[in-house]
Amino acid sequence: MEFINALISLINPSVLMFLLVGVFLGSLIGTLPGLTATMGIALLVPLTFWLDSTSGFAMLIGLWNSAIWSGGISAILINTPGTPASIMTTLDGYELTKKGKARLALDINTVGSVFGGLFSTLILIVFAFPLSKITLKFGPPEYFALGVFGLTMMIAIGGTTLAKSLTMGIAGLLIATIGSDAVVGAQRFTFGNINLIQGINFIAMLIGALGLSEILYQIATREFFGNRDTNIKFGDEKINLSILKKIFLPSVASSGVGIIVGAIPAAGGDIASIISYGQAKKLSKNPQEYGKGSLVGLAISCVTNNSVIGGALITMLTLGIPGDTVTAILIGALISYGVQPGAQMFTNNAGLVYTIMCLMVLANIIILIYGLLMTRVMSKFLKLKKEYIWASVIVFSLIGSYALQYSLFDVSVMLLFSLLGLIAKINDYPLGPFILGFLLEPIIESNFNRSLVLSYGSIDFLWSRPITILFLGFSIISVLISMAIEVRNKKRNIKYND
């Protein structure tokens, strides 16, 4: 019955309108190098608070799927990925463009992205509810260990050195302790400021750290577009049935990789795409074709990018743990709507879960139609002047942070974290561990305290419960592997320099 109600809610013209708006904004953000899906979601979330949850998530889901798909457009046309997830799309996509087959490459990008999105949504629909029943058995010790696991995964694959990732993760944990203690209500680090009693506003912090800081970085370094030559020969060749047959099985396999990697906390589309592309090349009968305009290679990268979304949603909805920075923001949006993601959401707000699933399907259908018809027109986005983009993001950052609670204090928080984000980017400190540390701190702290209460002050729960041991074991292994890889890379660099 709730599934039927979810379908009926999508017939509402306003919901469809906001979904279309999200898809359009996502296509703009994804096509323009320098703007990311994370930035777009962070800027848009405050504007959705004036809407009901269905309309708000329609816009966010539309933007997210569309931005990941359209990130492949600039990767194909100008050899510059629009989003990090499209980095592998440049290898074969741009080669096809140089051969005068840009239209075919763009068609494969659209069809592949939609296939990955729909396949991962199908897996989400099939497995989310059964998984939620398993997580209902989790107690405070399991959620504490899960939070630690999520944080260590982000630290382990933060993208730079382990020390820098660890520093940012700890910084996020510490900043999240500002405000009232969740267990006893004691005030911490408020310094008598009533604006800090409820802690740092998560969305305001995100807008500054992930949105405005990126624009400040581009202004400071004058880094925006790479090759901006938009005099492109699109060609007349289109995707056809024989090409679809050729890329179908590799696409299915790549979707599986994307879903699995997407479900791992902190592993995003760029990591999934690199893994999937590398494995496909090793298993291919014609590995020499990869990187030289391979249709299969292009399809694999495009499919994997969007299949990650479904995997990340599985983790977010069933466990309440973000699979990546986008789902971290969506968790903040859910909480703002009074919904706590996790197993309880499937019993208390099952209707919203079904709505999100249906929005995923509808968003991908719209992207398929929009992409096949409008991709050539969308290439014109690449001619937009960077100054206009910068000014727009700055204005939206100011308006969005103020609109959260009509508070100038939130604006100041946003500006402060934009400067801190800029400093972090300049010094190559990853923001992912910081964001995840901030979000996971309440989960880790509150469940650790509850576990101590339940065990009468003993820490035996750390090694007396199988699932807790499993998550903590994975946490230790992920850090050790990361340390080993870092040591090996340093040795290789020393040998290379010698």
Secondary structure, 3 states (H helix, E strand, C coil): CHHHHHHHHHCCHHHHHHHHHHHHHHHHHHHCCCCCHHHHHHHHHHHHCCCCHHHHHHHHHHHHHHHHHHHHHHHHHHCCCCCHHHCCHHHHHHHHHHCCCHHHHHHHHHHHHHHHHHHHHHHHHHHHHHHHHHHCCCCHHHHHHHHHHHHHHHHHCCCCCHHHHHHHHHHHHHHHCCEECCCCCCEECCCCCHHHCCCCCHHHHHHHHHHHHHHHHHHHHCCCCCCCCCCCCCCCCCCCHHHHHHHHHHHHHHHHHHHHHHHCCCCCHHHHHHHHHHHHHHHCCCHHHCCCCCHHHHHHHHHHHHHHHHHHHHHHHHHCCCCCHHHHHHHHHHHHCCCCCCCCHHHHCHHHHHHHHHHHHHHHHHHHHHHHHHHHHHHHHHHCCHHHHHHHHHHHHHHHHHHCCCCHHHHHHHHHHHHHHHHHHHCCCCCHHHHHHHHHHHHHHHHHHHHHHHCCCCCCHHHHCHHHHHHHHHHHHHHHHHHHHHHHHHHHHHHHHC
